[in-house]
Amino acid sequence: MASEFEGQPKEASVELTDNDAVRYHEPDGSVRWTTVLDAKLGSLRTPDRLIHGGRVFVVRYPGIVALDDATGEVLWKSCERAECLIAYGDLLLARNFDYEDSAKRWLVARRTSSGEVIWRTAIPMQQDPVRIARVGNVFIVRSGVITEGLSQVVDMQGRIVLDTPECIYSGYPASNSGDLILLTNKRIIRFRPSEKRAIWETREKEEAFRFFWPFWHSQSLPLRSGDLLVYGYGPISDSGIELRRLRIADGKVLWTARCASLRVAHSQYLQMVVLREVDNDLLVLSRGARDFFEVRDLSTGAQRRRWEFDIPLDTGASMRNDTTPQWE
């Protein structure tokens, strides 16, 4: 059980060097190949490199370059501005965002095999797109920050199935129905892309959204029962963690709970949250400037035990009570 809370196994990675070279690293850190290109590489808007389907894709100025991940050979190039890469199947998506011409702001899908443009979809002109993510068989484009952000849900054919003045933090496919559970700064919604409509939505009290991105983030954990555990926290604040268990069929909130913050001074905190279901317990781990660990009753949300650590766990922290939590 302890390994589930630790970092994921190392994977191959791509490095962009100062002399405009692409360097492919094996999981053990050794270099498989290095290819020098005749263009500036990388972007402030990440991801600007990724490994997918036997290819390495890198943002270059202007455009994208695709290389063979076995040899580093250049397979194709594009000369259209690109940022925020994401790949799925034979689709490579990127945004083309021109700050000087609002008519040239697109989500562009290309064939990973050839670079051929399959479709392009207009993205909001009044906000800066900050994130592209895939949930199930759709892509979510979030533009802007704070609470004035906009989000679009785009299907695999480039059609906009939802255009909403909300920040969609994250999403989760609802079983095999094709529906999505979307977590936004205003509501939790079960959305059906094929019909472009909400099946149900759960709106929270205004005080539940006193934070906003990037000071607040919502994620979900599917439970073995079929319910969904939704949790919210501040990635760069000592916010504690808000928990709610929902029934996916109708959106009914079964219980709510809150893990108390550590009362760490402002600007001295960075929080990462991990949740796990074990039997009828919910394990909650918050890692940051200091860490805490809780065991909660999954049926009611009630706290069973809580431990606080004076220093991060991976440095050999001492605990504030005399019982070490059991991870097994």
Secondary structure, DSSP 8 states (H G I E B T S, - for coil): -GGGGS------EEEE-TTSEEEEE-TTS-EEEEEE-SS-B--SSS--EEEETTEEEEEBSSSEEEEETTT--EEEEE-S--EEEEEETTEEEEEEE-SS-TT-EEEEEEETTT--EEEEEE--SSS-EEEEEEETTEEEEEESSTTT-EEEEEETTS-EEEEESS-EEEEEEETTTTEEEEEESSEEEEEETTTTEEEEEEE--GGGGSS-TTS-EEEEEE-TTS-EEEEEE-TTS---EEEEEE-TTT--EEEEEEE------TTS---EEEEEEETTEEEEEEESSS-EEEEEETTT--EEEEEEBSS-GGGT--BSSS------
